[in-house]
Amino acid sequence: MKKIKNSCCFFIFVFLNVYTSTLFAQQTKMIEILNANTLEFDENLGVDAKRLIGEVKFKHENAIMFCDSAYYYSNNKLDAFGNVHIIEGDSVHLYGDFLKYDGNTKTAEVIDNVRMNDKQMKLTTKRVFYDLNSGVAFYDQKGKIVNDKNTLTSNLGYYYSKEKNLFFKNNVILVNPDYTIKSDTLKYNTLSEISYFFGPTTITGKEEKIFCKNGWYNSKKDISRFSKEAVLENKNQQIKGDSLFYDKGNSYGKATGNVTITDTTEKIILKGELSEMFQDLDYSYITKNALLIQYDKTDTLFLTADTLKATYDSTYFAEKNKFYLNQKLNKKSEKKLKDKKEINSQPEKKTETVKFSNDTLAEKHRMILAYRRVKFFRKDLQGKCDSLAYVSNDSLMKMFNKPVLWSDENQLTAKFIKIKISDGKVYKLQMTENSFIISKEDSLRFNQIKGKNMIGLFSENELYKIDVFGNGESVYFAKDDQDGSFIGVNKAVCTNISISIKEKKVDKITMKNSPDAVMYPIKELPPQELILKDFIWRGAERPAKKADLISTR
């Protein structure tokens, strides 16, 4: 029984071996020799090795191979020399000086002076491996790929001919007439013309420079997205964010996550979590923990709001709209003249088309607008309001909806406040309607000056004079010069009042136009008489340091 069993196993083994060999032969087609001027047998190369010389031509499935000479082996492999040319289908052409081809796996290795072409691109390198089954070409020595507009070089690359995808690694450089890309890793599709970046990548254009560690660029649609430490720089501006998106055709950009916009011309830094830019509208905004930083030699302004917007003043937009309206009217006039050209046989009148620019129109005046829960901090000046506008041409900061300012010991409030700031220095403030100045003596006593409108003047960022115009009232606590104790309280009513401030405190009050003033003993007046109408102390809202802008929101 044992002998019969062993014989049976041997029979099964032989059967499987024959079956596998037959199946392999059915699946693998042999290389065909189509032409050679001379055919020789060389026993030194192995059994059934053939040497072919002169105008050699092979065929293997849908691939045709040409060369000057070749060795063809019985194991369905060949070595080809001189003017090697492989044609696969009707699109891929592969050239080189030497070819090793395996007909069993349909893989080719081409060496020296390698060129690979299809309808979209041309590859040159020193050595390439090409799998005819998958249509994947690979090179591990420096290669160069050229298509319609782009030239790309890298140390390592893959080309997926069926999908038209190219994958590059190590020292990747793509040169386009409009930009240059340097990357660690890049994937590119020749049909869609979309580039994908992986690893540190720099894109240098004619007017801007971009850095990122991940992203993509669609050169057909001119849209792009950059992420991971993304930075965009131009002559006057730098934009950072976790993700940057830009649609050049629609002049639209978007930045998200840890956004920082630095304007070196205006010396302004904007920060937030979301920003959008509409170039055609000359408008952009930043929101979600929005922060503005304006820096200069003397001091730095920090301002927070729910939303910060950058745009241009209404004069600029009016001029711009007027300009484009005139351009449209000119084009209509040109068309009418063209239609009437044959009538009267008069030459067509030409109208000059002028490009919209700063030179042709009124100067653009940049505006920064802050909306909702606005707070700002400087060492010498702090403020709060619901909305604020800053116009660059006149360096005016305008505060709306319950504005309040703090300068040294003084709290200033009004319905509307304007502050003149230039070169980092505060020069003047204008308070309109229900103006109020308050300074705190202690928990029960407040010096107060009230009027319809007020103008404050600054010297070296310190408030030194305030003029009150209309409906002037004041409550002022007088102190003994020797021990600083209270000696009385002065209540006055006067149309106009002038206040002199020295060493950050009220030094002198001058009443104008029929003043009515009375000095009362300190304990004579009841508490309600020591407070003017509409008095509100807002000291708890004052940001004492930069960190308070965020912590108290």
C-alpha positions as CSV (number, residue, x, y, z in Angstrom):
1,M,0.0,0.0,0.0
2,K,2.9,2.4,0.8
3,K,4.4,1.9,-2.7
4,I,1.1,2.5,-4.4
5,K,0.6,5.7,-2.3
6,N,4.0,7.1,-3.2
7,S,3.4,6.3,-6.9
8,C,0.2,8.2,-6.7
9,C,1.8,11.2,-5.2
10,F,4.5,11.2,-7.9
11,F,1.8,11.0,-10.6
12,I,0.0,14.0,-9.1
13,F,3.2,16.0,-8.9
14,V,4.0,15.4,-12.5
15,F,0.5,16.2,-13.6
16,L,0.5,19.6,-11.7
17,N,3.9,20.5,-13.1
18,V,2.8,19.8,-16.7
19,Y,-0.5,21.6,-16.2
20,T,1.2,24.7,-14.7
21,S,3.7,24.8,-17.5
22,T,1.0,24.5,-20.1
23,L,-1.1,27.2,-18.4
24,F,2.0,29.5,-18.2
25,A,2.7,29.0,-21.9
26,Q,-0.9,29.8,-22.7
27,Q,-0.8,33.0,-20.7
28,T,2.6,34.2,-21.9
29,K,3.1,34.9,-25.5
30,M,6.5,34.5,-27.0
31,I,8.4,37.4,-28.6
32,E,8.2,37.4,-32.4
33,I,11.2,38.2,-34.6
34,L,9.8,40.3,-37.5
35,N,13.1,41.3,-39.1
36,A,16.9,41.1,-39.0
37,N,19.5,41.4,-41.8
38,T,21.6,38.6,-40.2
39,L,20.6,35.8,-37.8
40,E,23.4,33.9,-35.9
41,F,23.5,31.3,-33.1
42,D,26.0,31.9,-30.3
43,E,26.5,28.8,-28.1
44,N,28.6,30.9,-25.7
45,L,25.5,32.7,-24.6
46,G,23.5,29.6,-23.9
47,V,21.4,27.0,-25.6
48,D,19.2,28.4,-28.4
49,A,20.6,32.0,-28.0
50,K,20.2,33.9,-31.2
51,R,22.1,37.0,-32.3
52,L,20.3,39.4,-34.7
53,I,22.1,42.1,-36.6
54,G,20.9,45.0,-38.8
55,E,17.4,46.6,-38.8
56,V,16.2,44.3,-36.1
57,K,12.5,44.3,-35.3
58,F,10.6,42.4,-32.6
59,K,6.9,42.2,-31.7
60,H,5.4,41.3,-28.4
61,E,1.7,41.6,-28.1
62,N,0.9,45.3,-28.8
63,A,4.5,46.4,-28.6
64,I,7.0,46.8,-31.4
65,M,10.7,47.0,-30.7
66,F,13.5,48.2,-33.0
67,C,17.3,48.2,-32.5
68,D,20.6,47.8,-34.5
69,S,21.4,44.4,-32.9
70,A,20.1,42.0,-30.3
71,Y,20.5,38.7,-28.5
72,Y,17.3,36.8,-28.2
73,Y,17.1,33.9,-25.7
74,S,14.9,30.8,-25.5
75,N,13.5,31.9,-22.1
76,N,11.6,34.7,-23.9
77,K,14.0,37.4,-23.0
78,L,16.2,39.7,-25.1
79,D,19.0,42.2,-25.0
80,A,19.0,45.0,-27.6
81,F,21.7,47.4,-28.6
82,G,21.9,50.7,-30.5
83,N,19.0,53.0,-31.5
84,V,16.5,51.1,-29.3
85,H,12.9,52.1,-30.0
86,I,9.8,50.7,-28.4
87,I,6.4,51.6,-29.6
88,E,3.4,50.6,-27.5
89,G,0.0,51.1,-28.9
90,D,-0.4,54.4,-30.8
91,S,0.9,56.7,-28.1
92,V,4.0,55.6,-26.1
93,H,7.5,55.8,-27.6
94,L,10.5,54.7,-25.6
95,Y,14.1,55.3,-26.9
96,G,17.6,54.4,-25.6
97,D,21.0,52.9,-26.3
98,F,20.4,49.5,-24.5
99,L,17.4,47.4,-23.7
100,K,16.8,44.4,-21.4
101,Y,13.4,43.0,-22.1
102,D,11.6,40.2,-20.3
103,G,8.7,38.8,-22.4
104,N,7.4,36.7,-19.5
105,T,6.7,39.8,-17.2
106,K,6.5,42.4,-20.0
107,T,9.1,44.6,-18.3
108,A,11.8,46.7,-20.0
109,E,14.9,48.3,-18.7
110,V,16.3,51.0,-21.1
111,I,19.7,52.5,-20.4
112,D,21.6,55.6,-21.7
113,N,20.2,58.5,-23.7
114,V,16.7,57.5,-22.6
115,R,13.7,59.3,-24.1
116,M,10.1,58.5,-23.5
117,N,7.3,60.3,-25.3
118,D,3.5,60.3,-25.5
119,K,1.0,62.8,-26.7
120,Q,1.2,64.9,-23.5
121,M,4.9,64.9,-22.5
122,K,8.5,64.0,-23.2
123,L,10.8,62.3,-20.6
124,T,14.6,62.2,-20.8
125,T,16.8,60.4,-18.3
126,K,19.8,58.0,-18.0
127,R,17.8,54.8,-17.1
128,V,14.1,53.9,-17.1
129,F,12.2,50.8,-16.0
130,Y,8.9,50.3,-17.9
131,D,6.2,47.8,-17.1
132,L,4.1,47.3,-20.2
133,N,1.4,45.5,-18.3
134,S,0.6,48.4,-16.0
135,G,1.9,51.1,-18.2
136,V,4.1,52.4,-15.4
137,A,7.6,53.9,-16.1
138,F,10.1,54.5,-13.3
139,Y,13.5,56.3,-13.2
140,D,15.9,56.5,-10.3
141,Q,18.4,58.8,-11.8
142,K,17.8,62.5,-12.6
143,G,15.1,62.9,-15.1
144,K,13.5,65.7,-17.1
145,I,9.9,66.0,-18.3
146,V,8.7,68.6,-20.8
147,N,5.1,69.2,-21.9
148,D,3.3,72.2,-23.5
149,K,4.4,74.8,-21.0
150,N,6.2,73.0,-18.2
151,T,9.6,71.7,-17.7
152,L,10.1,69.4,-14.7
153,T,13.2,67.8,-13.2
154,S,13.6,65.4,-10.3
155,N,16.0,62.6,-9.0
156,L,13.3,60.0,-9.0
157,G,10.0,59.7,-10.9
158,Y,7.1,57.4,-11.9
159,Y,5.0,57.8,-15.0
160,Y,1.6,56.1,-15.1
161,S,0.9,56.2,-18.8
162,K,-2.7,54.9,-18.6
163,E,-3.8,57.5,-16.0
164,K,-1.4,60.2,-17.3
165,N,-0.1,60.7,-13.8
166,L,3.4,61.6,-12.9
167,F,4.9,61.2,-9.5
168,F,8.2,62.8,-8.6
169,K,10.5,62.7,-5.5
170,N,13.7,64.4,-4.3
171,N,14.8,67.8,-5.6
172,V,11.6,68.3,-7.8
173,I,11.7,71.6,-9.8
174,L,8.8,72.5,-12.2
175,V,9.4,75.6,-14.4
176,N,6.5,77.4,-16.0
177,P,6.6,80.8,-17.8
178,D,4.5,82.2,-15.0
179,Y,5.9,80.4,-11.9
180,T,8.5,78.0,-10.6
181,I,7.8,75.2,-8.2
182,K,10.4,73.6,-6.0
183,S,9.2,70.6,-3.9
184,D,10.2,67.5,-2.1
185,T,7.4,65.4,-3.6
186,L,5.0,66.3,-6.5
187,K,2.2,64.5,-8.3
188,Y,1.1,65.9,-11.7
189,N,-1.6,64.8,-14.2
190,T,-0.9,65.8,-17.8
191,L,-4.6,65.8,-18.7
192,S,-6.1,67.8,-15.8
193,E,-2.9,69.8,-15.4
194,I,-3.3,69.6,-11.6
195,S,-0.2,69.5,-9.4
196,Y,-0.2,68.0,-5.9
197,F,2.5,68.9,-3.4
198,F,3.8,66.8,-0.5
199,G,6.5,68.0,1.8
200,P,8.2,71.5,1.8
201,T,7.2,73.3,-1.4
202,T,8.0,76.8,-2.7
203,I,6.1,78.4,-5.6
204,T,7.7,81.6,-7.0
205,G,5.6,83.7,-9.4
206,K,6.2,87.0,-11.0
207,E,4.7,89.0,-8.2
208,E,4.3,86.5,-5.3
209,K,5.9,83.6,-3.5
210,I,4.2,80.7,-1.8
211,F,5.4,78.2,0.7
212,C,3.5,75.1,2.0
213,K,4.0,71.5,3.0
214,N,0.8,70.2,1.3
215,G,-1.5,71.5,-1.4
216,W,-2.5,71.4,-5.0
217,Y,-2.6,73.8,-8.0
218,N,-4.9,73.5,-11.1
219,S,-3.2,75.4,-13.9
220,K,-6.1,75.0,-16.3
221,K,-8.6,76.7,-14.0
222,D,-5.9,78.8,-12.1
223,I,-7.2,77.8,-8.7
224,S,-5.0,76.5,-5.8
225,R,-5.1,75.4,-2.2
226,F,-2.1,75.3,0.1
227,S,-1.9,73.9,3.7
228,K,0.5,73.0,6.5
229,E,2.4,76.2,7.4
230,A,1.2,77.9,4.2
231,V,2.6,81.4,3.5
232,L,1.9,83.7,0.6
233,E,4.1,86.8,0.1
234,N,4.1,89.7,-2.4
235,K,5.8,93.0,-2.4
236,N,3.8,94.6,0.4
237,Q,1.9,91.8,2.1
238,Q,2.3,88.4,3.7
239,I,-0.5,85.9,4.4
240,K,-0.2,82.9,6.7
241,G,-2.8,80.2,7.5
242,D,-3.4,76.5,8.1
243,S,-5.1,76.6,4.7
244,L,-4.9,79.1,1.8
245,F,-7.3,78.9,-1.2
246,Y,-7.1,81.2,-4.3
247,D,-9.2,81.4,-7.4
248,K,-7.3,83.8,-9.7
249,G,-10.0,83.8,-12.4
250,N,-12.6,85.1,-9.9
251,S,-10.1,87.2,-7.9
252,Y,-11.1,85.4,-4.8
253,G,-9.0,84.1,-1.9
254,K,-9.7,82.4,1.4
255,A,-7.5,81.7,4.4
256,T,-8.6,79.5,7.4
257,G,-6.9,78.5,10.7
258,N,-4.3,80.6,12.5
259,V,-4.5,83.3,9.8
260,T,-2.0,86.2,9.9
261,I,-2.0,89.0,7.3
262,T,1.0,91.4,7.5
263,D,0.9,94.7,5.5
264,T,4.3,96.2,5.5
265,T,3.2,99.4,3.8
266,E,0.5,100.2,6.4
267,K,2.6,98.5,9.2
268,I,-0.5,96.5,10.1
269,I,-0.9,92.9,11.2
270,L,-4.3,91.2,11.1
271,K,-4.9,87.9,12.9
272,G,-8.0,85.5,13.0
273,E,-9.3,82.1,12.1
274,L,-11.1,83.0,8.8
275,S,-10.4,85.5,6.1
276,E,-11.8,86.1,2.6
277,M,-10.5,88.4,-0.1
278,F,-12.5,89.8,-3.1
279,Q,-10.0,91.6,-5.3
280,D,-12.5,93.0,-7.9
281,L,-14.4,94.5,-5.0
282,D,-11.3,95.8,-3.3
283,Y,-12.6,94.2,-0.2
284,S,-11.4,91.7,2.4
285,Y,-12.3,90.7,5.9
286,I,-11.0,88.6,8.8
287,T,-13.1,87.2,11.6
288,K,-13.2,84.7,14.6
289,N,-10.9,86.1,17.2
290,A,-9.9,88.9,14.9
291,L,-6.9,91.0,16.1
292,L,-5.3,94.1,14.5
293,I,-1.8,95.1,15.4
294,Q,-0.5,98.5,14.2
295,Y,3.2,98.9,15.0
296,D,5.5,101.9,14.8
297,K,8.6,103.3,16.5
298,T,6.8,104.8,19.5
299,D,4.1,102.4,20.4
300,T,1.9,99.5,19.2
301,L,-1.9,99.5,18.9
302,F,-3.7,96.2,19.6
303,L,-7.4,96.0,18.5
304,T,-9.9,93.2,18.7
305,A,-13.4,92.8,17.2
306,D,-15.7,90.1,16.0
307,T,-14.9,91.1,12.4
308,L,-12.3,93.3,10.7
309,K,-12.8,94.5,7.2
310,A,-10.3,96.2,4.8
311,T,-11.7,98.2,1.9
312,Y,-11.5,101.7,0.3
313,D,-13.4,104.9,1.1
314,S,-16.6,105.9,-0.8
315,T,-14.9,108.5,-2.8
316,Y,-12.7,105.9,-4.4
317,F,-15.6,103.6,-5.2
318,A,-17.6,106.5,-6.7
319,E,-14.7,107.4,-9.0
320,K,-14.1,103.8,-9.9
321,N,-17.8,103.2,-10.8
322,K,-17.9,106.4,-12.8
323,F,-14.7,105.3,-14.7
324,Y,-16.1,101.9,-15.7
325,L,-19.4,103.5,-16.7
326,N,-17.6,105.9,-19.0
327,Q,-15.6,102.9,-20.5
328,K,-18.9,101.1,-21.2
329,L,-20.3,104.2,-22.9
330,N,-17.2,104.5,-25.0
331,K,-17.6,101.0,-26.2
332,K,-21.2,101.6,-27.1
333,S,-20.1,104.7,-29.0
334,E,-17.5,102.7,-30.9
335,K,-20.1,100.2,-32.0
336,K,-22.5,102.9,-33.2
337,L,-19.7,104.5,-35.2
338,K,-18.7,101.2,-36.7
339,D,-22.3,100.5,-37.8
340,K,-22.4,103.9,-39.5
341,K,-19.0,103.6,-41.0
342,E,-20.2,102.8,-44.5
343,I,-22.7,105.7,-44.4
344,N,-20.9,108.9,-45.4
345,S,-17.7,106.9,-45.9
346,Q,-16.1,108.5,-42.9
347,P,-13.2,107.0,-41.0
348,E,-14.0,105.3,-37.8
349,K,-13.5,107.5,-34.7
350,K,-11.3,105.8,-32.1
351,T,-11.8,106.2,-28.4
352,E,-8.9,105.8,-26.0
353,T,-9.2,103.0,-23.5
354,V,-7.5,103.9,-20.2
355,K,-6.7,101.2,-17.6
356,F,-8.1,101.9,-14.2
357,S,-5.3,102.8,-11.8
358,N,-4.2,105.1,-9.0
359,D,-2.8,107.5,-11.7
360,T,-6.0,107.9,-13.6
361,L,-8.4,108.3,-10.7
362,A,-8.5,109.9,-7.3
363,E,-6.1,108.3,-4.8
364,K,-7.4,105.2,-3.0
365,H,-7.9,105.6,0.7
366,R,-7.7,102.4,2.6
367,M,-10.2,101.8,5.4
368,I,-10.1,99.4,8.3
369,L,-13.6,98.7,9.7
370,A,-14.1,96.9,13.0
371,Y,-17.5,95.5,13.9
372,R,-19.0,94.4,17.2
373,R,-17.3,94.2,20.6
374,V,-14.4,96.4,19.6
375,K,-11.6,97.0,22.1
376,F,-8.1,98.4,21.6
377,F,-5.1,98.9,23.8
378,R,-2.0,101.2,23.7
379,K,0.1,102.0,26.7
380,D,-1.2,105.6,26.6
381,L,-4.7,105.1,25.3
382,Q,-7.4,102.4,25.6
383,G,-10.9,102.2,24.1
384,K,-14.1,100.3,23.6
385,C,-17.1,100.6,21.2
386,D,-19.4,98.6,19.1
387,S,-17.9,99.6,15.8
388,L,-14.9,101.5,14.5
389,A,-13.4,102.9,11.3
390,Y,-9.9,103.9,10.5
391,V,-9.1,105.8,7.2
392,S,-5.5,105.9,6.2
393,N,-5.4,109.2,4.2
394,D,-6.4,111.4,7.2
395,S,-5.3,109.0,9.9
396,L,-8.6,109.3,11.6
397,M,-10.1,106.6,14.0
398,K,-13.8,106.9,14.3
399,M,-15.7,105.2,17.1
400,F,-19.5,104.5,17.1
401,N,-22.2,103.2,19.4
402,K,-21.4,103.8,23.1
403,P,-17.7,104.6,22.6
404,V,-15.4,105.1,25.6
405,L,-11.8,106.2,25.8
406,W,-9.3,106.0,28.7
407,S,-6.3,108.3,28.8
408,D,-4.3,108.2,32.0
409,E,-6.8,108.8,34.8
410,N,-9.5,110.1,32.5
411,Q,-12.6,108.3,31.1
412,L,-14.0,110.0,27.9
413,T,-17.4,109.2,26.5
414,A,-19.7,110.6,23.8
415,K,-22.2,109.5,21.2
416,F,-19.4,109.7,18.6
417,I,-15.6,110.0,19.0
418,K,-12.9,110.7,16.4
419,I,-9.2,110.4,17.1
420,K,-6.4,111.8,15.0
421,I,-3.4,109.4,15.0
422,S,-0.3,109.9,12.8
423,D,3.1,108.3,12.8
424,G,2.1,106.4,15.9
425,K,1.2,109.5,17.9
426,V,-2.2,110.7,19.1
427,Y,-2.7,114.4,18.2
428,K,-6.4,115.2,18.7
429,L,-9.7,113.8,19.6
430,Q,-13.2,115.1,18.9
431,M,-16.2,114.1,21.0
432,T,-19.7,114.8,19.6
433,E,-23.0,114.9,21.5
434,N,-23.4,114.2,25.2
435,S,-19.6,114.4,25.8
436,F,-18.4,113.4,29.2
437,I,-15.0,113.3,31.0
438,I,-14.6,111.6,34.3
439,S,-11.7,110.9,36.6
440,K,-12.0,108.9,39.8
441,E,-10.8,110.4,43.1
442,D,-12.0,107.5,45.3
443,S,-14.8,105.0,45.4
444,L,-17.4,107.8,46.1
445,R,-16.0,110.9,44.4
446,F,-15.5,111.5,40.7
447,N,-14.4,114.7,38.9
448,Q,-16.8,115.3,36.0
449,I,-16.9,117.6,33.0
450,K,-19.9,117.4,30.7
451,G,-20.8,119.3,27.5
452,K,-22.4,119.0,24.1
453,N,-19.2,118.7,22.1
454,M,-15.5,118.5,23.1
455,I,-12.1,118.7,21.5
456,G,-9.0,117.3,23.2
457,L,-5.4,118.0,22.3
458,F,-2.4,115.7,22.9
459,S,1.4,116.3,23.2
460,E,3.7,113.3,23.0
461,N,0.6,111.1,23.4
462,E,-0.5,112.8,26.6
463,L,-3.8,114.8,26.9
464,Y,-3.0,118.3,27.9
465,K,-6.1,120.4,27.0
466,I,-9.8,119.9,26.6
467,D,-12.3,122.5,25.2
468,V,-16.0,122.1,25.9
469,F,-18.5,123.7,23.5
470,G,-22.1,124.1,24.6
471,N,-24.0,123.1,27.7
472,G,-20.9,122.9,29.9
473,E,-21.2,121.5,33.4
474,S,-18.6,120.4,35.9
475,V,-18.2,118.8,39.3
476,Y,-14.6,119.1,40.6
477,F,-13.2,118.2,44.0
478,A,-10.7,120.7,45.4
479,K,-7.8,119.5,47.5
480,D,-5.4,121.0,50.0
481,D,-2.0,121.6,48.4
482,Q,-0.2,120.6,51.6
483,D,-1.8,117.3,52.7
484,G,-4.1,116.5,49.7
485,S,-7.2,116.4,51.8
486,F,-10.6,117.5,50.2
487,I,-11.5,121.0,51.0
488,G,-14.6,121.4,48.9
489,V,-16.5,120.6,45.7
490,N,-16.9,123.0,42.9
491,K,-20.1,122.8,40.8
492,A,-20.3,125.0,37.7
493,V,-22.5,125.6,34.7
494,C,-21.1,127.4,31.7
495,T,-21.7,127.4,28.0
496,N,-18.0,126.8,27.1
497,I,-15.2,125.4,29.4
498,S,-11.5,125.0,28.9
499,I,-9.6,122.4,30.9
500,S,-5.8,122.4,31.3
501,I,-4.3,119.0,32.3
502,K,-0.9,118.8,33.9
503,E,1.0,115.7,35.0
504,K,-2.0,113.6,34.0
505,K,-4.5,115.5,36.3
506,V,-6.8,118.4,35.9
507,D,-4.7,121.5,36.7
508,K,-7.0,124.4,35.7
509,I,-10.6,124.9,34.7
510,T,-11.6,128.1,32.8
511,M,-15.3,129.0,32.5
512,K,-16.3,131.1,29.5
513,N,-19.5,133.0,28.7
514,S,-21.4,133.8,32.0
515,P,-20.3,131.0,34.2
516,D,-22.3,130.0,37.3
517,A,-20.0,128.3,39.8
518,V,-20.3,127.6,43.5
519,M,-17.7,126.0,45.9
520,Y,-19.5,123.8,48.5
521,P,-18.1,122.3,51.7
522,I,-17.1,118.7,51.1
523,K,-19.9,117.4,53.3
524,E,-22.7,119.8,52.4
525,L,-24.0,118.3,49.2
526,P,-25.8,115.0,49.3
527,P,-24.4,112.1,47.1
528,Q,-27.0,112.6,44.3
529,E,-25.8,116.2,43.9
530,L,-22.2,115.0,43.3
531,I,-23.2,113.1,40.1
532,L,-24.1,114.9,36.8
533,K,-27.0,113.6,34.7
534,D,-26.1,110.6,32.4
535,F,-23.0,109.8,34.5
536,I,-21.7,106.2,33.9
537,W,-18.4,104.9,35.3
538,R,-17.1,102.2,33.0
539,G,-13.7,101.5,34.7
540,A,-14.4,97.7,34.9
541,E,-14.5,97.6,31.1
542,R,-11.0,99.1,30.6
543,P,-8.3,96.8,29.2
544,A,-5.3,97.3,31.5
545,K,-3.0,95.2,29.3
546,K,-2.9,93.5,25.9
547,A,-4.1,90.2,27.3
548,D,-7.3,91.8,28.5
549,L,-8.5,92.3,25.0
550,I,-9.1,88.6,24.6
551,S,-9.8,87.5,28.2
552,T,-12.7,90.0,28.7
553,R,-14.5,89.4,25.4
